[in-house]
Amino acid sequence: MKKITNLLVLLLALVMVVSLFAGCTPTEDPNETQNPTQGEEGIQQSAGSPAINNDMFPLKKPVTFRIAVRGQKEYQSLIERCEWYKYLNEKTNVTIKCIVLGDEHIETLETLIATNSTPDAILGPDALSSSDILDYAAKDRLHSLEKWVNDPKIMPNYQKALASVPGALNKMTGADGHIWSLLGLSESAGTAWESPLTVNMDWLKQVPGYTDGKTFPKTIEEFTTVLRYFKEHDMNGNGDPNDEIPLLMVSSSDAGDGQGTLQGLMNLWGLGTTDSSDRYYVTIQDDGVCTTAPQTQNYRDCLTQINAWWQEGLIWDKFFDNVSAEEFAEVAGAETASWGFYNGKTWFNNGSEDNGSLAWRDAQTLVVPFDTGYETNYSLNPSVKGTLNTFTVFKTCKNPDILMAWMDQFFSLAGSRSAESGLPNEWTLWGDAATYKDYYTNNPTWYIDSDGSLKYPSAENDSWVDLNTYDESLAVKQSVNHPLWNDIFELGDIFKCITPQMYLNGQWESDQNSEAYVLGKFMEEHPELFDHYIWPDARTSEGEKSELDFLWASIKPICAKYEKAFITGELRLNDNNWAAFQKELELNGIQDLAANMQIIWNRYSA
């Protein structure tokens, strides 16, 4: 049986090699002169089309790159129907051939390497793990990418985007000092800032002393007074004075511990933390010392105050109950809102008509932090969506300059939008009329303005498609009906670099009711509240990450247990119980965790 299995593996390898070479164009010398060709379906560039921001394009002679992708999807046929890819193919003279690796992608990749058929690059979420990458790098099979990432002639779009977010370049630099993969960057304030405190302005304007809509509580005492007013009055006007939730706090749907929500309030007590698994509850002091929040007086004082609010019934009594989405929607919905303050990422974040009176700009605002006795410190990290190991280039690639320059086109403002939403004014229709309407309602046709900004027509604009009256069969005939790049590869954020400024100046989102805009504006107006340090995730070795995960696996449940007990009053937060909490943390290695984080931080910040 073993001989038969080995024979089958060998035959499979031979079949793969034959099929790969049969379907791929060899990589050519780009210096030879040859005009690009374009089929009947080619896209003609219009005045509003994305610019190709690299002088090396179009190439004098076509170049083909073989890109490996894990999974079973028919990537090749999909990208050949993608208008953005066809546009890039015409304007750059670069062709992509997709190599499908299947579900056992590492085994397939090893077969390709063993048969001298190594692809030029590999693409996809976690296409290679960090340990895989370090292993291939040690065997000298990979190109380190810092040469191109730092070259404004090769990757001007990428370099410009990364430079606008301090520390982002360091974030993608690995533990060995090299960059092995590209980083998608989407720094939307709404996703980068954990649990901002918001207020229902309709309620606040009913409170004496706050009717102008511009005055907010400035101390814990004032904040508590407002919470009590919410509790004692029929704020939502439904005739029931007992269904108001002064402070809406919601626990994690999969843990029931509420830690992510608590972290938002801990910011007000000077603990800028995030809920990332490898830096959970870790905060950096001004002197560069790494501290774990549960070991601080700030943390104890925060829990003491939350307990006082809980005892008065000022916090939702289902905070620790793992409420269902339906139950949460009932108290937080636009038409049924029963809360005054909300500590969490709000669901009312797009300013649409569906949000009614609770659109961001009209009915909510961020609360300027009240005085807790500590200096407010929000930890703000770029929201790096996707994973670090999404695009790795092999040493077999003969023209890495061209490949990286080609990839750079995805990171311009217009390129990011093209990958996400298609070319300007492109119709991309889905499966049924209701879906078409939903898509166009949320993603109206866009175009590039003369200043380079991305613009969207309003519903009253003549160019708007009336999806209530259009002929579906005619629309399908008129539509290009092709897939979008990000949908093909399921990498919605790796192929874009969106900075806070792009939200604030309207280049990315024109809706000033949007969460990104409103939160970003608040950040712009209160820069002193935010700590923009970026944790060195990529500089954490595989061994270090394993050790941290091991320690957190014990420490997080301990924190969750005591947090719930202290807040609900199951345990009095006195010296004896606090000491027992600290002892349990120490027995489970919290000192080791802090020491490990300090080593990583020192290496990163050196």
N, C-alpha and C positions, 0 to 999 in steps of 0.2 A: 504493500500500500504506500509506503514511504517513497519508493521509486516512482510509482505512478503520480503521486503528488508533485514530486520534483519535476517530472516531465511536463505536467500541466502548467506549472509555474513558468518553465522555460518557454513553452509554446506561447503562453500569454504574453510574455515579454517580447518575443519575436513578432507577434501580431501587432502589439502596440507600437513597436519601432517602425514597422512597415507602414502602418496607418498614419503615424505622425509625419513621416517623411513624405508620404504620398499627398498629404493635405496641406503642407506648409511650404511657404516660399522661403528660400534661403535668405539669410541676412546679406544685404548687398553693401557695396562701398558707396557711401552717400556722396562722394565727391565726383562721381561720373555724371555727365549731363543727360537728363532725360525728363521730358515734360510729363507731368502727372496726367492720368486719364480719369475720366469721370463718366459713369453710366447715365442712363436716361433719368434715373431717380435721384441724381445728385442735387444738392441744395445750392441754389444761387445766393450769393451773399447780398444782403440788402443793406441799406444805410444803417439799420439798427442791429445788425448782426454782431456777435462777439468778435473782438479783435484778437488776432493771434500775436501774442506779445513775445516774440522771439525772432531775431533776425535770421536764424538758420533755416526758418521755414518760409516757403515750401522747399523741401529737399529737391536737389536736382535729379535724384534717382530714388525710386521707392525703396523703403526699408520696411522689413517685416520683423515683428517681435513675437515670440512664442511665449504666451503668458499662461502659466498653470493656475487652475482654479479648483479648489476642492469641491466635492459634491457631484451630483448626477445631471444637473441642468444642461440643456443644450445651449450653452453660452454663445457659441459661434453664430448660430442662426439668429439669435436674439440681437447681438450687437450689430449684425449686418442689416437689421431692420431699424436700428436706433438712429434717429435723425442727427443727434449730437455727434455720435461716432462717425457717421457718414460725412458730416460737415468737417470734422477734424481730419478725416482721411483725405478729403479734397484739399484742405488748406495746408496741411503739413506734409502730405505724401507718405504718411506712416500707416501701416496696416498691422492689425493685431490678429493673431491666430490663437484661439483659446484651446488649451490642453485640459481636458476634463480628467481630474485625478480620481474621481469616485469617492466613496465613503472611507475607504482605507487609503487615505491620501499619502501618508508617509511611506507606506509600502510601495505604492505606485511611483512616488517620486524617487525612491531608492532604486527601483527598477530602471527608471529613465537615466539616472546617474550612472548606474552600472553598465548601461548599454550606450554610453556616450551620447545620450539624447537629452541632457539637462536643459530645461527651459531657460529662457532669458530671465524670467522673474516669476514669483508666485504671489497671487493676490487672493485676499479673502479674510474674513474674521478669524483670528487665531489660526491662520494658515500654517504658521510654524509657532510652536511655543518658544518661550524665552530660552529654555534649555536646548531645544532643537537649533535655534539660531546660534547660540554660543558654540554648540558642537560643530555646526557647519562652518562657522567662522574660524574655529580652531583648525579645521581641515583646509582652510584657505579656499573655500568654495563660494564665498560671498563678497560682494562689493560693499564696503562701508560707504554710507551715503553722505557723510558730512561735506565731502568735496563739492558735491552738487548743490546740496541744501544751502551752503554758504556762498554760492557763486551767483551773483545778481545777473550774470549774462545767461546762465543756464536756467535758473529758477527764480526770476524776478518777482513773480506773483507770490510764490510761497514764502520767499524771504521777507517780503514786505508785510505779509500778514503775520508771520511769526514775530517780527520785530516790534509790532504794535502791542504785543502782550508780553511784558517782561517775564523772563524765565521759561517761556514755552519751549524754546530751543533746548534748554537744559533738561526739560521734562522728558524729551524723547531720546536723550542721550543715555545709552546703556551703562551697565555697571563697569564695563571694560573701557568706557570713554568713547565708544563709537556709536554712530547712528546706523541702525540696521533696518529701520522701517520708517515710513512716512506717518505723520500724525495729522489727523483731521481735527480742526479746531473750530468750535462753535461756541464762543463766549457770550451766551445769552444770560443776562443777569438772573432771569427766572430759574434757570437750571443750575447756575453756578452758586447761588446764594441759598443756603439751606434754611427753610422755614421762616421766611420774613413775616413780621407781625403786621397784619393789616387790620383796618377798621371799617365797619359798615357805616359810611358817612350819613346815611339816612337816620340811623340811630343816634350817632354822636351829635347831630344837629338838634336833637330833641333834648339834650342834656343842658341844663342851665350853665352858662359860662362857656359853652362850646358851640353856640348857635351860628357863629359866623363861618363855620366850616374850615377855619384856618388855625384854630387853637386846639392844642393837643395836651394830654397830661404830660407833666414834666418830672414828676416824682412818683415813687411807688404809692405814696398816700393818695395822690390825685388819681392815679390809674385805678387804685382799688375803689375809690369813691365812684368813679364812672362805672366800674363793673357792678357795684351795688345798685346803682340807679337802673342799669339794664335789667337786673334781676327783679327789681321791685315794680317795674312798670310794663305795660302792654306795648312794648316797643314796635312789634310788627303789626299792631292794629287789628288782630284777628279776634279780639274779644276775650282771649285767654291770657291772663297776666302771669301764668305759670309755665309757659313753654319756651321762654327766652333762655338762650345759652349765652351768658356774658362773655366767657372765653372758651372758644371752641378749640379743643386739642384732640387729636386723633392718633391712636396707636398704629404701629406698623401692622399691615394686613397679615403678615406671616409670622409675627413674633408676639404681638400683644404687649410689648414692653414700652412702646412710645418713645424709644430712645431718640429716633430721628427728630421727632417734634420737640423733645426736651432740649436738644442741641440748639434749636433756634432761640429758645429763651436763655440758654447759658451764654449766648453771645452778649446779652445785656449785662451779664455779670463778669464780663471781661474774658470769657473763654471762647476764643474763635476756634471751633472744632468742625469737623465734617464727619459723615457717617461712612466714609470709605473703609473697606475692610482692613487695609494695611496702615491706616493712621487714625483709627477710631478713637475719639476722645483725646487726641494728642494736640497740644497747643504749644506754640513757640513763644517764649518770653522775650522781652526786649533785649536781654543779654544773650540770646541764642540758646538758652537752656530748654530742652524738650521736657514738657511736663504732661502727665496724664491727668485729665480733669478730675476724676474721682478722688485724687489725693490732695485736692486743694480746698482752702477755706471758701473760695468763690463758689465752688460746686455745692458745698454744704449750705451756704447762705441761700443759694438759688433754690435748693430743695426745701429749705425751711419756709421760704416765702410761698412757694407753690402749694405746700401743705396748708398754709394759712388760707389761701384762696379756696382750696379743696374743702376745708372744714366749713367754710361759709357757703358752699354750694355755688361758687362763682365759675367753676370749671365743669365742663360736660361730664356728667357722671358715668358716661360710657367710654371714658378715655382709655381704659385698659381692657375693653371688652371685645376687641377685634370685630368692630362693626362691619356689616356688609356694605358693599358699594351702594345698594339701594337705600339702606338705612341712612347712610351718610348723605346721599343726594337729597333725601327728604328734608334734612335740617339745613343743608347748605345750598340747595337749589335756588336759582334766581327768583322764582316766584314764591318759594316757601322758606326763604332764609330766616333762620331763627337765632342768629348769632350776632354779637356785637363786635368782638375782636376774634381774629382767627390766627392761630399760630401754626402755620403750615403753608405748603405751596398751594395757592388758591386754584380752584377749578375755573374761576371766572377770569380768564386771562386773554381773551381775544377781542373784547369790546364789541362783539357782534350783537345784533338785535335780539338773538336768542337769550342773551344774558340780562335783558331787561334793565331794571334799575341798578343792577349790580355790575355794570360794566366798569372796568378799571378806572377810567378817567372820571366817570360821573359819580360813582358811589363808594369807591374805595381809595385809600391812599396808604402810603407807608407811614407808620407812626415814628416820629422822631424819638429815638430811645429816651426813656425816662431815667432819672438818676437812681441807680441801685447802690451807689457807694463805690462802684467799680467803673473803670473806663470801658465803654462799649467797644467790642472788638469782633467784627465779622470776618470770618475766614472766607475769602473769595478766590476760588480757583477757576481757571478756564474749564468750561464743560467739554472735556475731551470725549467725544462719543465714538463708539466703535472701540477697537483695541489698537495697541501700539504695533503689533506684529501683523500688519495688513498688506504691506507691499515690500517684498524683499527681492533684491536683485542678485543673480548668480554671476560668478566670475566668467561663465561661458558667454555672457552678453558681450557682443563685439562692439556695440555702439551705445554704451551707457549714457553718454552725453545726450544723444538724441532721445533716448527713452525717457530720461529725467526731464528734458525740456518739453517733451510731449505731455508728460504727466502734469507739468506745471500749468498747462492750459486749464486744468480743472480748478485751479486755485485762484483764478481771477474772479472778480465779483460776478461778471457775466457768465464765466465758465461754471462757477458754482451753481448759479441758477439754471443754466442749460442742462447740467447733469441732473439736477433735481426736478425741474419742471419742463424740460424740453427747450427747443430753440424759441426765440421771441416769436410770439403770435402762432406758435405751433398748436394745432389741435391734437390732443391725445385723448381719445375716447375709450371708455371701458366697456363693461358688459351690458348695461341696461340704462334706460333713460334717467332713472332716479339717481344712479351713480354718476352719470354725466353731470347732472344738475349739482349734486353735492360737490363734485370736483371743481367745477367752474365757480361755484359760490365761494369756495375757500381758496382757490388758486386761479384767479382771473388771469387772462392773457397779459403777458408783461412785455415791455420793450425797453430798449436802452435809450435814455435821454441824452441830449447833446453834452451834458456835463458828466456822463458816464454812470449816472445813477440808474437804478432799476425802477421803472414806473409801472403803475397798474391803473387801468381805466376804472372809473366808478360805474355803478350799475346804470347810471343815466347816460353814459357815454355812447355815442352812436356805434362804436366798434364792439360794444358788448353783445354777446350772443344771447338772444332771448330763448332760453332753454324751456320755457313753458309752451312755446308755440312752434318750435322748429320741427321739421320733418326728419324723423330719426333715420330713415333709409337714405335720404339725401345727405344728411350730416355725415353718415358713415362713408358715403362715396366721396365727399369733399375732404374728409379727414385723412391725415397721413396715417393714422391708426397704427402707430409704431410704439414700442416700449420705451421707457425712460432708462437712462444709464443706471441710476441708483437703484431702480427696481430690479434691473437685471442682476446686479451683483449683491443686492440686499446690503448695501453699504451707504446708507443715506447720509452719513456725515463724514466719512473718511475723505471724500472727494470735494471738500470745501474748507475754506478758512474764513470764518466770519468773526469780525472783531466787534467790541462794544460800540466803537464809533460808527460802524455801519448801521447799527440799530438806531443810534441816537440822531444821526443826520438823515435818516430816512432812506439810505441806500438799499437796505435789505428789507425793512418793513416800513411801509408808508403809514400804517394804522397807528395813530398816536394813542389809541386805547390799548394797544398790545401790552402784554406783560413785559416783554423785553424792553419796550420803550419806557414804560412807566418806572420799572425798577431801575433801569439804566439811568434815567433822569435823576432819580433819587440818589443813586450812587455818585453821579456827577456833582450834585449839589452838596453832598456830605462825604467828601473823600476821606475825611479824618476818621471815619468810622470803620474803614475797611483795611484789612491786611491782605495785600496782594501776593503774599508768598505762595510759591508753588511747590508742592511736595515732589520729591525726586523719585516718582514711581519707577521710571525706567532704570534708574541707577541702583535699584534694589535688586540684588542678585537672587537667583532662584532659591538658594539656601536661606537667605535672609527672609524672603517672603514666606517660605515654609515655616520658619521659626516664629515669625510674627503671627501667622495664621494659627499656629498651634497654641500660642499664648492667648490670643484673643478668644479662641474657642472656649477657654475656661473663664476668662475675665468678663466677657460680655454678659453671660447669664447671671453672674454674680451682681454686676451693676444693675441689670434689669430687675432682679429680685429685690434688692435693697431700695432702688428708686421707687418701685411700686409700694413697698412697705412704708417707706418714709413719707411719701406723698399722701397716701390714703389713711395714714395713722395706724396701720397694723403694728408698726414699731415707732416708738417715740424717738425723735432725732436728738437723743441726748449723748453725752460723752461716752457712756458705756457702749451703747449700740453703734455709735460711730467708730469706736475703737475696734469692735468686733468686725465691722465691715472692712476696716483697713487691714486687720489681721488676715482676713480671708483673702483679700486681694494680694497681700504679700506672699501668702502660702501658695498662691497660684501663679506667681512669677511676674507681678506687675513691675517690680524693680528691674527685672531682666528686660522686660518689654521697653521700658523707658530708656534703659542703657543702649539697647539695640537701635532704637529710633534716634538716639543722640549720635551714634556712630554714623548712621546713614545721613543725618542732617549735616554733620560736620564735614563729611566727604563732599556732599552736594554744594555746601555754601562756601567751601574753601576757595 
